[in-house]
Amino acid sequence: MAKHTRTPSRTDQAADKDLPLKEDIRMLGRLLGNVLREQEGDAVYQVVETVRQTAVRFRRESDAQSGAELNKLLKKLTRDQTISVVRAFSYFSHLANIAEDQHHNRRRRAHLLAGSAPQQGSVAFALSKLDSAGVPGSAVRNFFSEALISPVLTAHPTEVQRKSILDAEREIARLLAERDMPLTPKELARNTGLLQAYVATLWQTRMLRYSKLTVADEIENALSYYRITFLKELPGLYDDISAEIAAQYPQRHSGSQADLPPFVQMGSWIGGDRDGNPNVNADTMRHALVRQSTAIFDFYLEEAHALGAELSISTLLVDVSPALQALADASPDQSDHRADEPYRRALIGLYARLAATARTLGAAHVLRQEVGGAAPYADAAEFTRDLQVLVDSLRANHGAVLIKPRLATLKRAAEIFGFHLATLDMRQSSDVHERVLTELFARAMVERDYGGLPEQAKVDLLLSELDKPRLLYSPYVQYSDETNSELGVLRAARDIRDRYGDRAIRNYIISHTETVSDLLEVLLLQKETGLLRIEWDHVAGSPGNATLDLMVIPLFETIPDLRCAADIMEALLALPQARRLVAGKGNLQEVMLGYSDSNKDGGFLTSNWELYKAETRLVDLFDRAGVKLRLFHGRGGTVGRGGGPSYDAILAQPAGTVNGQIRLTEQGEIIASKFSNPEIGRRNLELLVAATLEASLMPHETGSKHARRLAEFERAMEELSDRAYRAYRNLVYETPGFADYFFAATPIAEIAELNIGSRPASRKSTRRIEDLRAIPWGFSWGQCRLLLPGWYGFGSAVSSWLEEGGDAKDKVRRLSTLRAMFKEWPFFATLLSNMDMVLSKTDLAVASRYAELVPDRRLRNSIFKRIVAEHQRSGDCLSLITGAKERLEGNPLLARSIKNRFAYLDPLNHLQVELIKRHRATTADGRTMDERVRRGIHLSINGIAAGLRNTG
């Protein structure tokens, strides 16, 4: 798809650091062009090339003639040609992403090889910054001993990649990285041939799923990232951090891996998130843990086998510890050939115990048969202790150098992943809990209509039941399917914890938390299923100590919910029963904040501001209550879903909100973007740790002057938010016909048909914006290149606030305040940076083509005109505040990326519009749907999402 050009000289490359990236993209495009010729013929290749050249000219010159020429060209394509063109440009977007990722790795390695100062976002940079700020090494050690940093993988209906595609693309990435090494002409030719083969494999591999994605499929997709990245890169990151601490504090740190507890732990919602997903139940939870456990045991067994081959140490040459000798003597391997090789014998025994444990926990088969039988491990801690025996013996007997290559990684992995791999969160909506308890209360003849009680009566009844020794549930009473299912899920959680350990499931998240009773209901349901156990003093007739297995975590999502969050938690912590349970959890309570729904509810500016205020109020409340707060950020990939760079987002959090404890979701297509390349995966994990470290320990500005300045900024932000909220709500929820416009001018209906998730796109079978899930809402705006949730309302807010200034002097003062907010307030600076990125990816010319899909011309013109006007205002106001003359002036790398790739994205958008027109015309006439047209739409959705990356 791109013509061959000469290989740049070293002098050229020194002058332009991005030349290697450009060459990689050209080379991959050329290989894709070769595949097109071979697979589809010269005629199709020429069509694609003509479209490419016209699109590039249109993008660079922006002239009407090029645009008309491109439209005419695309309309003339046959259905088969259309599919080929869509596939070609979709795969080019994928290949360009691979090249960009490789270039990021290349530039980072160049930085390290040059011996430059640590890069921002590295743990070394964070430690140096803390040291310069006077933070003592003891504070850093305490941070790592008490911290919990947890990326939580979730399955959402925006992941359009198939695992087969991801596998082929990983091989392309590996081969591309190989080309940075010195290669002989034969090696280079072989590398190019393999690249050509994998590009051909992509072309011949079905990009789309023809059957609906199941929860089991989502589980397998997530597990692939563990095998690619997490299982080795996360333990490796611990090694790096330990070394950095030793370097920063050489006299106060031993450099031993044991100094770092498993403070980074993986989480997952896949298989446990029931909110709005009828396909998740007790069976999917059990299946998730079996598959997770199988994945980690496969890794342990492979590593243990390899260690057995490597640790060929003989007692004829070196001593071993008594504990190691005891492990060897207990091994089922009694071969005379290994009589003097106790490490090998010990590892053969360890392998046998692992294999027995894997089978006990549900692994279908162990690939390599063990030498003999052995008892399974009681838990992961016992396995870790055996590994520690090997470590101690090597260290005491001149073998310390043998620990790091593999044994240290295996031991660290065992500490991080246990036998469960990742903590599976449970999530359900509060209204489901209320229905279940309404039935339980009624069948137990305790309360006829629990759901109809006022809030205080509900709280009183729930607290009363929590203090009673008997259960509401009876095995001799019939209950509804919903009640049986919900109780079954909780019983499954209890069984899973017994089998895989307490870390396997330890959180229960309540969607749509609106009252204290929503939290107490889940406590009572845990009591009903053995997850909350209370010691009863039968003599005194009162409850005693209680053990709560699952932390009950409220999720505050909408704007009203966020505004009530602190009040609800204050009321909960005021209850003696609840406070005792919090104390039993180490005086720690987690609160989850939802970014997607609050954005859909109130718009970008208001969502961010209400999240900020909710966090500061929660911090103040928890400080007064003497309880440690852990925030769980329900962020997504798009800015409208709380996305944007995680590092900047964490540093922009209000003071005191991080404090060594943070969980955040990694959603949908962003998982592939961050973790499908091991090197980039480790970098993203390090960014998360470094940001949490900085945000937790860096001293915050204090004093009356700072307080007054911050109060001034917050007052201005409150006024801006109020104005932005009104502007956004007026368009989305108060404009007659807006829902009709949205459903016509975006591919939301076609996205709902795409097999990209097990969860429905809407909570109800309606066309109301209120019932639509926030994720497909944002995804649809990305597809039509408006990305409205990431900026709408900002321009109206800022312009009206500035205009309200009483006189010219007051307007200047207000503008000065906004500019100071941008320079001095990380929250506001990050907000504007994210909006700058979104506006740079917005394209009104492309979006206007989608607006043509709205059949009502008057409605179309009215709404699109308002959107265009607000886009202009928002861009102008952003430039006025930042002083930037161009979008992404402060991020030239991203600006160049957009410039290079969007010419290849435009044809996909134009073709998607044409295909949607054909598809909707067919269905409107009642004719049989043309499967090729439908497939073309879905292919274009894939390609556009890949091209937009974090706004897909």
ZAMARGU-4260 file (C-alpha; in steps of 0.2 Angstrom, whole numbers, plus 5000, padded with zeros to 4 digits):
<rodrens>
0) 5000/5000/5000 | 5015/5011/5001 | 5029/5013/4988 | 5047/5008/4991 | 5059/5022/4995
5) 5077/5021/4999 | 5084/5016/5016 | 5089/5032/5025 | 5107/5034/5030 | 5113/5035/5048
10) 5115/5054/5045 | 5097/5055/5039 | 5091/5045/5055 | 5101/5056/5066 | 5092/5071/5059
15) 5075/5063/5060 | 5072/5052/5075 | 5055/5046/5067 | 5063/5040/5051 | 5064/5022/5057
20) 5045/5023/5061 | 5042/5030/5043 | 5052/5016/5035 | 5043/5002/5045 | 5026/5009/5040
25) 5032/5010/5022 | 5039/4993/5023 | 5024/4985/5031 | 5012/4994/5019 | 5023/4987/5004
30) 5021/4970/5011 | 5002/4972/5013 | 5002/4978/4995 | 5011/4963/4989 | 4998/4952/4998
35) 4984/4962/4989 | 4992/4959/4972 | 4994/4940/4976 | 4978/4937/4984 | 4966/4949/4975
40) 4974/4953/4959 | 4982/4969/4951 | 4965/4977/4948 | 4960/4977/4966 | 4977/4983/4971
45) 4976/4997/4959 | 4959/5002/4966 | 4966/5002/4984 | 4981/5012/4978 | 4970/5025/4969
50) 4959/5027/4985 | 4975/5028/4996 | 4983/5042/4985 | 4966/5052/4983 | 4963/5051/5002
55) 4981/5056/5006 | 4979/5071/4994 | 4962/5076/5002 | 4969/5075/5019 | 4984/5085/5015
60) 4976/5098/5003 | 4959/5098/5011 | 4952/5104/4994 | 4934/5101/4989 | 4939/5093/4972
65) 4949/5080/4981 | 4935/5076/4992 | 4922/5075/4978 | 4934/5064/4969 | 4936/5052/4984
70) 4917/5051/4986 | 4914/5047/4968 | 4928/5034/4968 | 4921/5025/4984 | 4903/5026/4977
75) 4908/5017/4961 | 4915/5002/4971 | 4907/4985/4969 | 4902/4976/4985 | 4917/4964/4983
80) 4929/4979/4980 | 4922/4988/4995 | 4926/4973/5006 | 4944/4972/4999 | 4947/4991/5001
85) 4939/4991/5019 | 4950/4976/5024 | 4966/4983/5016 | 4964/5000/5026 | 4959/4991/5042
90) 4974/4980/5041 | 4985/4995/5037 | 4979/5003/5053 | 4984/4988/5063 | 5001/4987/5055
95) 5004/5006/5058 | 5000/5003/5077 | 5013/4989/5078 | 5026/5000/5070 | 5022/5014/5082
100) 5023/5003/5097 | 5040/4996/5091 | 5046/5014/5088 | 5041/5019/5106 | 5052/5004/5112
105) 5066/5009/5100 | 5066/5027/5107 | 5066/5021/5125 | 5080/5009/5122 | 5090/5023/5114
110) 5087/5034/5129 | 5093/5021/5141 | 5108/5017/5130 | 5113/5035/5130 | 5114/5035/5149
115) 5102/5049/5150 | 5093/5054/5166 | 5078/5043/5170 | 5063/5046/5160 | 5047/5054/5168
120) 5036/5039/5172 | 5049/5027/5177 | 5051/5022/5195 | 5069/5028/5195 | 5063/5045/5190
125) 5050/5044/5204 | 5062/5039/5217 | 5074/5053/5212 | 5060/5066/5213 | 5055/5060/5230
130) 5073/5060/5236 | 5075/5078/5230 | 5059/5083/5239 | 5067/5076/5255 | 5056/5060/5257
135) 5066/5048/5267 | 5069/5030/5262 | 5059/5024/5276 | 5044/5032/5269 | 5047/5023/5252
140) 5049/5006/5261 | 5033/5009/5270 | 5024/5013/5254 | 5029/4996/5246 | 5025/4986/5262
145) 5008/4993/5263 | 5003/4998/5245 | 4990/4989/5234 | 4991/4993/5215 | 4978/4983/5205
150) 4975/4984/5186 | 4958/4976/5184 | 4954/4968/5166 | 4936/4970/5161 | 4927/4964/5146
155) 4917/4978/5137 | 4909/4978/5120 | 4922/4988/5112 | 4936/4975/5110 | 4934/4971/5091
160) 4950/4961/5090 | 4950/4942/5088 | 4963/4932/5097 | 4969/4924/5080 | 4972/4942/5074
165) 4981/4947/5090 | 4993/4931/5089 | 4998/4935/5071 | 5001/4953/5075 | 5012/4949/5090
170) 5023/4939/5078 | 5024/4954/5066 | 5029/4965/5081 | 5043/4952/5086 | 5050/4951/5068
175) 5049/4970/5067 | 5059/4972/5083 | 5072/4959/5076 | 5076/4971/5062 | 5083/4984/5074
180) 5097/4971/5077 | 5112/4969/5065 | 5106/4956/5053 | 5116/4948/5039 | 5108/4949/5021
185) 5102/4931/5023 | 5094/4935/5040 | 5086/4951/5034 | 5079/4941/5019 | 5072/4928/5030
190) 5065/4941/5042 | 5056/4950/5027 | 5049/4933/5021 | 5042/4929/5038 | 5034/4946/5039
195) 5027/4944/5022 | 5020/4927/5028 | 5012/4934/5043 | 5004/4949/5034 | 4997/4935/5022
200) 4991/4926/5037 | 4982/4941/5043 | 4974/4943/5026 | 4968/4926/5025 | 4962/4926/5043
205) 4944/4930/5047 | 4944/4947/5056 | 4927/4946/5063 | 4918/4934/5074 | 4902/4926/5065
210) 4895/4920/5082 | 4891/4930/5097 | 4906/4931/5109 | 4903/4921/5125 | 4909/4925/5143
215) 4921/4909/5141 | 4928/4918/5125 | 4931/4934/5134 | 4940/4924/5148 | 4952/4916/5136
220) 4955/4932/5127 | 4960/4940/5144 | 4971/4925/5148 | 4982/4927/5132 | 4988/4944/5140
225) 4994/4935/5155 | 5004/4923/5144 | 5011/4937/5133 | 5015/4950/5147 | 5009/4948/5165
230) 5017/4932/5170 | 5035/4937/5166 | 5034/4956/5165 | 5026/4959/5181 | 5039/4949/5191
235) 5053/4957/5180 | 5046/4974/5185 | 5048/4969/5204 | 5066/4965/5200 | 5069/4982/5192
240) 5060/4992/5206 | 5070/4982/5219 | 5086/4987/5210 | 5081/5005/5209 | 5078/5006/5227
245) 5094/4998/5231 | 5103/5011/5220 | 5094/5026/5227 | 5096/5020/5245 | 5112/5009/5245
250) 5115/5010/5263 | 5098/5006/5269 | 5092/4992/5257 | 5099/4975/5255 | 5094/4973/5237
255) 5085/4957/5241 | 5069/4953/5232 | 5061/4948/5248 | 5060/4967/5252 | 5046/4969/5240
260) 5029/4961/5245 | 5017/4958/5231 | 5010/4976/5230 | 5005/4975/5212 | 4991/4962/5210
265) 4980/4958/5195 | 4961/4959/5195 | 4947/4954/5183 | 4929/4956/5181 | 4927/4944/5167
270) 4916/4930/5173 | 4911/4939/5189 | 4902/4955/5182 | 4884/4951/5182 | 4877/4969/5180
275) 4866/4969/5165 | 4874/4953/5159 | 4862/4938/5160 | 4876/4927/5154 | 4886/4928/5170
280) 4882/4916/5184 | 4889/4904/5197 | 4895/4893/5183 | 4905/4907/5174 | 4913/4911/5190
285) 4919/4893/5193 | 4924/4892/5175 | 4934/4908/5176 | 4944/4902/5191 | 4947/4885/5183
290) 4954/4893/5167 | 4964/4906/5177 | 4971/4892/5188 | 4975/4882/5173 | 4985/4896/5165
295) 4995/4899/5181 | 4999/4881/5184 | 5004/4879/5166 | 5017/4893/5169 | 5023/4886/5185
300) 5025/4868/5178 | 5034/4874/5163 | 5046/4885/5174 | 5049/4871/5187 | 5053/4859/5173
305) 5065/4871/5165 | 5073/4874/5182 | 5076/4856/5184 | 5086/4855/5168 | 5096/4871/5173
310) 5100/4867/5192 | 5112/4853/5189 | 5122/4856/5204 | 5131/4842/5212 | 5134/4839/5230
315) 5151/4831/5225 | 5156/4849/5222 | 5145/4861/5233 | 5135/4859/5249 | 5116/4861/5251
320) 5105/4866/5265 | 5097/4853/5276 | 5080/4859/5271 | 5085/4857/5252 | 5091/4840/5256
325) 5075/4835/5264 | 5065/4841/5249 | 5076/4831/5238 | 5074/4815/5249 | 5055/4817/5249
330) 5055/4818/5230 | 5047/4803/5220 | 5063/4803/5209 | 5075/4790/5216 | 5086/4788/5201
335) 5104/4784/5204 | 5109/4796/5190 | 5103/4810/5200 | 5108/4804/5218 | 5121/4819/5219
340) 5109/4832/5211 | 5097/4837/5225 | 5091/4852/5217 | 5085/4842/5202 | 5077/4829/5213
345) 5069/4843/5224 | 5061/4851/5208 | 5055/4834/5202 | 5046/4833/5218 | 5040/4851/5217
350) 5034/4847/5200 | 5024/4832/5205 | 5016/4842/5219 | 5011/4856/5207 | 5004/4843/5195
355) 4993/4835/5208 | 4987/4852/5214 | 4983/4857/5196 | 4972/4842/5194 | 4964/4845/5211
360) 4959/4862/5206 | 4952/4858/5189 | 4966/4858/5176 | 4960/4846/5163 | 4977/4839/5159
365) 4995/4842/5163 | 5006/4842/5147 | 5021/4834/5154 | 5018/4818/5165 | 5027/4819/5182
370) 5039/4806/5188 | 5028/4799/5202 | 5014/4803/5213 | 5015/4817/5227 | 5003/4826/5238
375) 4995/4842/5232 | 5000/4858/5240 | 4988/4865/5253 | 4990/4882/5246 | 5001/4894/5236
380) 5010/4899/5252 | 5017/4881/5254 | 5023/4881/5236 | 5032/4898/5239 | 5040/4891/5255
385) 5047/4877/5245 | 5054/4889/5232 | 5062/4899/5246 | 5071/4883/5252 | 5079/4883/5235
390) 5083/4901/5236 | 5091/4900/5253 | 5101/4885/5249 | 5109/4893/5234 | 5112/4909/5243
395) 5121/4900/5257 | 5131/4889/5246 | 5139/4900/5232 | 5124/4899/5221 | 5117/4916/5223
400) 5120/4920/5205 | 5109/4906/5199 | 5094/4913/5208 | 5090/4927/5196 | 5089/4919/5179
405) 5073/4909/5183 | 5070/4904/5201 | 5068/4922/5207 | 5055/4925/5193 | 5045/4909/5198
410) 5045/4913/5216 | 5040/4931/5213 | 5026/4925/5201 | 5020/4913/5215 | 5019/4927/5227
415) 5009/4938/5215 | 4998/4926/5206 | 4995/4912/5219 | 4985/4898/5213 | 4971/4910/5207
420) 4981/4921/5195 | 4969/4936/5197 | 4956/4942/5210 | 4939/4940/5202 | 4928/4954/5207
425) 4909/4951/5208 | 4897/4965/5203 | 4878/4966/5203 | 4865/4980/5202 | 4857/4986/5218
430) 4840/4984/5212 | 4843/4965/5210 | 4849/4963/5228 | 4833/4973/5233 | 4822/4961/5223
435) 4830/4945/5231 | 4829/4951/5249 | 4811/4957/5246 | 4807/4939/5241 | 4817/4931/5256
440) 4809/4943/5268 | 4791/4939/5262 | 4794/4920/5261 | 4801/4920/5279 | 4786/4930/5284
445) 4797/4944/5291 | 4791/4958/5280 | 4778/4957/5266 | 4785/4971/5255 | 4803/4976/5259
450) 4805/4984/5243 | 4791/4996/5247 | 4798/5002/5264 | 4806/5019/5266 | 4825/5020/5267
455) 4826/5021/5286 | 4814/5007/5289 | 4825/4996/5277 | 4841/5001/5286 | 4832/4996/5303
460) 4826/4980/5296 | 4843/4975/5288 | 4853/4979/5304 | 4840/4969/5315 | 4842/4954/5303
465) 4861/4955/5303 | 4860/4954/5323 | 4850/4938/5322 | 4858/4920/5322 | 4845/4912/5310
470) 4844/4913/5291 | 4830/4920/5281 | 4833/4906/5267 | 4825/4889/5269 | 4830/4874/5258
475) 4811/4869/5259 | 4804/4884/5251 | 4803/4887/5233 | 4811/4904/5226 | 4811/4913/5210
480) 4825/4909/5197 | 4833/4926/5200 | 4834/4923/5219 | 4841/4905/5217 | 4854/4912/5204
485) 4860/4926/5215 | 4861/4915/5231 | 4870/4902/5220 | 4883/4915/5214 | 4887/4919/5232
490) 4889/4901/5237 | 4900/4898/5222 | 4911/4913/5229 | 4913/4904/5246 | 4918/4888/5237
495) 4930/4897/5226 | 4939/4905/5241 | 4940/4888/5249 | 4948/4880/5234 | 4959/4894/5227
500) 4963/4905/5242 | 4955/4921/5250 | 4963/4932/5236 | 4953/4923/5222 | 4937/4933/5226
505) 4937/4947/5239 | 4927/4961/5232 | 4908/4963/5229 | 4904/4979/5219 | 4887/4986/5220
510) 4881/4996/5204 | 4869/5010/5206 | 4873/5013/5224 | 4861/5026/5230 | 4857/5023/5248
515) 4865/5015/5264 | 4853/5000/5262 | 4861/4996/5246 | 4877/4991/5255 | 4868/4983/5270
520) 4858/4972/5258 | 4874/4964/5252 | 4881/4961/5269 | 4864/4952/5273 | 4866/4941/5258
525) 4883/4937/5263 | 4877/4931/5280 | 4864/4921/5271 | 4877/4911/5261 | 4891/4909/5274
530) 4902/4923/5268 | 4898/4934/5284 | 4900/4923/5299 | 4895/4930/5316 | 4900/4923/5333
535) 4885/4922/5344 | 4885/4924/5363 | 4870/4913/5366 | 4871/4916/5385 | 4870/4935/5382
540) 4859/4933/5367 | 4869/4945/5357 | 4881/4944/5342 | 4900/4945/5345 | 4915/4945/5333
545) 4911/4944/5314 | 4921/4939/5299 | 4917/4946/5282 | 4924/4938/5267 | 4920/4950/5253
550) 4922/4969/5255 | 4906/4977/5250 | 4911/4991/5238 | 4899/5005/5232 | 4900/5010/5214
555) 4894/5029/5212 | 4891/5031/5194 | 4879/5045/5189 | 4881/5064/5193 | 4868/5063/5207
560) 4876/5047/5214 | 4893/5056/5215 | 4886/5070/5224 | 4879/5059/5237 | 4894/5047/5239
565) 4902/5055/5254 | 4885/5057/5263 | 4881/5038/5260 | 4898/5033/5266 | 4897/5044/5282
570) 4880/5036/5286 | 4887/5019/5284 | 4903/5022/5295 | 4891/5029/5308 | 4883/5012/5310
575) 4892/5002/5324 | 4889/4985/5315 | 4897/4992/5298 | 4911/5000/5307 | 4916/4983/5316
580) 4916/4975/5299 | 4927/4989/5291 | 4939/4987/5306 | 4940/4968/5302 | 4946/4973/5285
585) 4961/4982/5292 | 4951/4998/5294 | 4951/4999/5275 | 4936/5003/5264 | 4936/5004/5245
590) 4924/5015/5235 | 4922/5014/5216 | 4919/5029/5205 | 4912/5027/5188 | 4918/5038/5174
595) 4908/5032/5159 | 4891/5034/5166 | 4894/5051/5174 | 4901/5057/5157 | 4886/5051/5148
600) 4875/5058/5162 | 4883/5075/5163 | 4896/5078/5150 | 4915/5078/5150 | 4918/5094/5161
605) 4905/5090/5174 | 4909/5072/5175 | 4927/5076/5179 | 4923/5090/5191 | 4910/5079/5201
610) 4923/5065/5202 | 4935/5077/5209 | 4923/5084/5222 | 4917/5067/5227 | 4935/5061/5230
615) 4940/5076/5240 | 4924/5074/5251 | 4928/5056/5253 | 4946/5059/5258 | 4940/5072/5271
620) 4927/5060/5278 | 4938/5045/5279 | 4952/5056/5288 | 4939/5061/5301 | 4933/5043/5303
625) 4951/5036/5305 | 4948/5024/5290 | 4959/5021/5276 | 4951/5025/5259 | 4955/5015/5243
630) 4948/5022/5227 | 4944/5011/5213 | 4943/5021/5196 | 4931/5014/5183 | 4941/5022/5169
635) 4940/5017/5151 | 4950/5019/5135 | 4942/5035/5128 | 4943/5052/5136 | 4924/5051/5138
640) 4925/5036/5148 | 4939/5043/5159 | 4953/5038/5148 | 4969/5046/5143 | 4986/5043/5150
645) 4985/5034/5167 | 5001/5042/5173 | 4995/5060/5171 | 4977/5055/5178 | 4984/5048/5194
650) 4996/5063/5197 | 4981/5074/5194 | 4971/5066/5208 | 4966/5077/5223 | 4978/5077/5237
655) 4976/5062/5249 | 4966/5051/5237 | 4979/5039/5231 | 4989/5036/5247 | 4997/5019/5241
660) 4980/5011/5237 | 4973/5012/5220 | 4963/5000/5208 | 4958/5005/5191 | 4950/4996/5176
665) 4958/4992/5160 | 4944/4990/5148 | 4940/4983/5131 | 4952/4987/5116 | 4964/4996/5128
670) 4970/4980/5135 | 4977/4975/5118 | 4984/4992/5116 | 4993/4992/5132 | 4998/4974/5135
675) 4999/4964/5118 | 5018/4969/5117 | 5028/4963/5132 | 5040/4978/5133 | 5026/4991/5131
680) 5016/4981/5144 | 5030/4982/5157 | 5032/5001/5153 | 5013/5003/5156 | 5014/4993/5173
685) 5029/5004/5178 | 5020/5020/5174 | 5006/5014/5185 | 5018/5011/5200 | 5028/5027/5197
690) 5013/5038/5197 | 5005/5029/5212 | 5022/5031/5221 | 5023/5050/5217 | 5005/5054/5220
695) 5006/5045/5237 | 5023/5052/5244 | 5027/5069/5235 | 5023/5083/5247 | 5008/5094/5243
700) 5008/5112/5244 | 5001/5119/5260 | 4998/5136/5268 | 4985/5149/5267 | 4991/5156/5251
705) 4989/5140/5242 | 4973/5136/5250 | 4966/5153/5244 | 4972/5150/5227 | 4965/5132/5226
710) 4948/5139/5232 | 4948/5152/5219 | 4951/5138/5205 | 4938/5127/5213 | 4925/5141/5213
715) 4929/5145/5194 | 4928/5126/5190 | 4911/5125/5199 | 4904/5139/5188 | 4911/5131/5173
720) 4904/5114/5177 | 4887/5121/5180 | 4887/5130/5163 | 4894/5115/5154 | 4881/5103/5162
725) 4867/5114/5156 | 4874/5115/5138 | 4877/5096/5137 | 4860/5091/5145 | 4851/5103/5134
730) 4858/5095/5118 | 4857/5077/5123 | 4842/5075/5135 | 4831/5090/5131 | 4832/5093/5112
735) 4817/5085/5104 | 4823/5072/5091 | 4841/5070/5098 | 4840/5052/5101 | 4833/5049/5083
740) 4848/5060/5077 | 4861/5049/5087 | 4854/5032/5081 | 4854/5038/5063 | 4870/5048/5063
745) 4881/5035/5071 | 4883/5016/5068 | 4876/5012/5086 | 4863/5000/5078 | 4877/4991/5068
750) 4888/4991/5083 | 4874/4982/5093 | 4874/4968/5080 | 4893/4966/5080 | 4899/4950/5090
755) 4911/4960/5101 | 4905/4957/5118 | 4894/4945/5129 | 4885/4960/5136 | 4870/4969/5127
760) 4873/4987/5121 | 4858/4993/5130 | 4850/4989/5147 | 4833/4989/5140 | 4825/4987/5122
765) 4822/5005/5119 | 4830/5020/5109 | 4831/5031/5125 | 4848/5038/5128 | 4846/5035/5147
770) 4844/5016/5144 | 4860/5015/5132 | 4876/5008/5140 | 4889/5022/5142 | 4902/5012/5133
775) 4894/5009/5116 | 4888/5027/5118 | 4906/5033/5118 | 4911/5020/5105 | 4898/5026/5092
780) 4904/5044/5093 | 4921/5039/5090 | 4916/5029/5075 | 4908/5044/5067 | 4924/5055/5071
785) 4914/5067/5082 | 4920/5060/5099 | 4907/5072/5107 | 4908/5065/5125 | 4926/5071/5126
790) 4923/5090/5123 | 4905/5095/5121 | 4899/5109/5133 | 4917/5116/5137 | 4916/5130/5124
795) 4899/5136/5130 | 4905/5135/5148 | 4921/5145/5146 | 4914/5158/5133 | 4898/5162/5143
800) 4908/5163/5159 | 4921/5175/5151 | 4907/5185/5144 | 4898/5187/5160 | 4913/5197/5167
805) 4906/5214/5171 | 4918/5225/5162 | 4934/5222/5151 | 4945/5222/5167 | 4935/5208/5174
810) 4935/5198/5158 | 4954/5199/5158 | 4955/5194/5176 | 4944/5179/5173 | 4954/5173/5158
815) 4970/5176/5169 | 4962/5164/5181 | 4959/5151/5168 | 4977/5152/5162 | 4983/5150/5180
820) 4973/5135/5182 | 4980/5127/5167 | 4998/5131/5173 | 4997/5128/5191 | 4983/5115/5194
825) 4987/5097/5188 | 4968/5092/5188 | 4964/5106/5176 | 4979/5104/5165 | 4976/5085/5163
830) 4958/5089/5159 | 4963/5101/5145 | 4977/5090/5138 | 4964/5075/5136 | 4952/5087/5128
835) 4966/5093/5116 | 4969/5075/5111 | 4951/5072/5107 | 4948/5088/5098 | 4963/5084/5087
840) 4955/5067/5082 | 4938/5075/5079 | 4935/5078/5060 | 4919/5088/5056 | 4921/5085/5038
845) 4920/5066/5040 | 4906/5068/5054 | 4896/5078/5041 | 4895/5063/5030 | 4887/5053/5045
850) 4875/5067/5048 | 4869/5064/5030 | 4862/5047/5037 | 4848/5057/5046 | 4833/5056/5035
855) 4825/5072/5043 | 4834/5086/5035 | 4828/5099/5047 | 4833/5089/5062 | 4850/5085/5054
860) 4854/5103/5050 | 4848/5109/5067 | 4858/5097/5078 | 4874/5096/5067 | 4874/5115/5066
865) 4874/5116/5085 | 4888/5103/5087 | 4899/5112/5074 | 4896/5128/5083 | 4901/5121/5100
870) 4916/5112/5092 | 4922/5129/5086 | 4919/5137/5103 | 4928/5123/5112 | 4943/5124/5101
875) 4944/5143/5102 | 4942/5143/5121 | 4955/5129/5123 | 4968/5139/5113 | 4964/5155/5122
880) 4968/5147/5139 | 4983/5136/5134 | 4991/5149/5121 | 4993/5135/5109 | 4992/5139/5091
885) 4989/5122/5085 | 4981/5106/5092 | 4993/5095/5101 | 5007/5108/5101 | 5014/5100/5117
890) 5013/5082/5110 | 5022/5083/5093 | 5024/5064/5093 | 5005/5061/5094 | 5002/5075/5082
895) 5013/5067/5069 | 5005/5050/5072 | 4988/5057/5068 | 4994/5067/5053 | 5002/5051/5046
900) 4988/5039/5049 | 4972/5048/5047 | 4973/5049/5028 | 4972/5030/5028 | 4957/5031/5041
905) 4946/5043/5030 | 4942/5030/5017 | 4936/5018/5030 | 4924/5032/5037 | 4918/5036/5020
910) 4915/5018/5015 | 4906/5015/5032 | 4894/5028/5028 | 4890/5021/5010 | 4888/5004/5017
915) 4877/5009/5031 | 4866/5018/5018 | 4865/5002/5008 | 4861/4992/5023 | 4848/5003/5030
920) 4839/5005/5014 | 4838/4986/5012 | 4831/4983/5029 | 4819/4997/5027 | 4812/4990/5011
925) 4810/4973/5019 | 4823/4965/5008 | 4834/4951/5013 | 4850/4958/5021 | 4865/4957/5010
930) 4878/4948/5022 | 4893/4956/5012 | 4887/4974/5016 | 4884/4969/5034 | 4901/4962/5035
935) 4909/4977/5027 | 4901/4988/5040 | 4908/4977/5054 | 4925/4977/5046 | 4925/4996/5045
940) 4921/4997/5063 | 4936/4986/5067 | 4948/4997/5056 | 4942/5014/5063 | 4943/5008/5081
945) 4961/5002/5077 | 4966/5018/5069 | 4959/5029/5083 | 4967/5018/5096 | 4962/5026/5113
950) 4947/5035/5106 | 4939/5020/5098
</rodrens>
